[in-house]
């Protein structure tokens, strides 16, 4: 992956961030890292729950597409779907997140993301939709057949 510059005018139109104020968007930009990624790049991996969940970063798909690979199955998502964010904290199964097309992703460390939530950043609907999506995805027999 290549480091990329996060532009406020683009970030405010990204579904995960559309409810934030300009001040909050600036805070996000100052406390995250944006990356440009090519198809086939592995963005995140889950090791089946052995890692300390508190240390797991949040990844947000800003543009493009990725897929969650678990149990020999693939689940695609784009920047407007419920799967537009990912953290290894959503599962105790082995998995990986792989870019499917030229994309831009943002990495927010867990402590920074927790600080954003504590400050009232309006991520609630996106987080809840993602949690439901991942609960269903990882509860499916396909994800469990590892």
N, C-alpha and C positions, 0 to 999 in steps of 0.2 A: 504494500500500500504506500501511497505517496501522501505526505501532508498536504492539506488544502486550506485555503483561506475561507472562513465563514463570513458571508456577507449578510448583514442585517436585513436588507430588502428581500433577499431570497429566503432567509430563515423564517420570516414572518408569514410566508405563504406555504410553508411546509406543514402538513396536517398536524403533526405532533405539537407544533408550537403556535398555531394560529390564535389561541386564546390568551397569549401572553402580552403584556405591555411592552413598549419599547425599552423601558428600563430593565425589565426582566429578560428580554432577548439579549440585551447587552451583557447582562450577568451571565447568561448561558454561554455566550461567545467567550467571555473571559474565563470560564471555568470548565471548558470542554476542549476537545480536539477533533477537528474534522479531517477525514481521510478520503482520498480518491482511490477507488478499488476497481480492479479488472475482474472480469468473469473468472471464476475458479478460485478466487482468494478466500481463504478461510478466515472469517472475522472473529469467531468465538467458538470455543469448545466446552462441552460439559463432560466432566469425568465420572459421572454417575454419583455425585454427591460427596465425593471425598474432599473437595475444596471448601474452604471456609466461605459460606455464602455472603458474609458481610464484606468480603473483599472483591466481590464480583461487580464489574463495571456494567453500566447500562449502555447498550448500543442502540442508536436510532437510525433507521434507514431514511435518509433525507431525500434521495432520488435514486431511481433504478429498481433493482430487485435482488432478493436473496431467497434462499431456501433453508429450511431446517431439515437436517438429515438425522433420523433416529430410527433404530430398529430395522435398518434396511429400506426404509421408506423416505420419501421426499415430500415436504410440504412447502409450497411456494408462497411468497408474500411480496407485496410492493409497499411503497411509502404511504399509501392510503388505506391499507388493510389493517385488521386487528393485530397482525403479526409485524407491524412496522417498528416495534422495539423488541429487544431481547436482552435478557440477563440470565446467566446460569442459575440464578436463584429461583427460576420458575420450575425447575425439575431436579429430580435426583436420578435421572436416567442419563446415560451417555448420549451425546448428540454433538452436532456441529452446525454452524451457520456459515453458509457458503454463498458468495456473491454469484448471481446468475447472468448479469449484464453489467456494462460499465455503470458504476454507481458511486454515490457519495454517502458516507456514513459518519456518524458522530459518536465519539466515545465520551461518556461522562462517568467519572469514577464514582463509586458507590457513595462515598462521603459527600461529594459535591451534589449528587442527585438527592440524597437525604436532606441536604441543606436547602435545596430548591423546594422540596416538599414542605419543609418546616417554614419556609417563607411564604407558603400559600400559592406557589406556581400552579396554574390550572391544568394539571396533567391527569386529573382523576378519571375522566371518561376514557382516555386512551389507555391508561394503566389497567383499568377494570376490563375493558374489551380485550386487551392482551392477556390478562390473567385467565379470563374465560376461554380464550382461544388456546392458550398453552395447557390449561387443565384438561380440555377435551383432547388436544393433540397427544399429550403424554399419558392420558388414561386409556387411549385406544390400544387394542391388542398389538397393533403394528409397532408402536413405540416400546412396548414391553417385551417384545420378542428379540432381545438383544443377546 
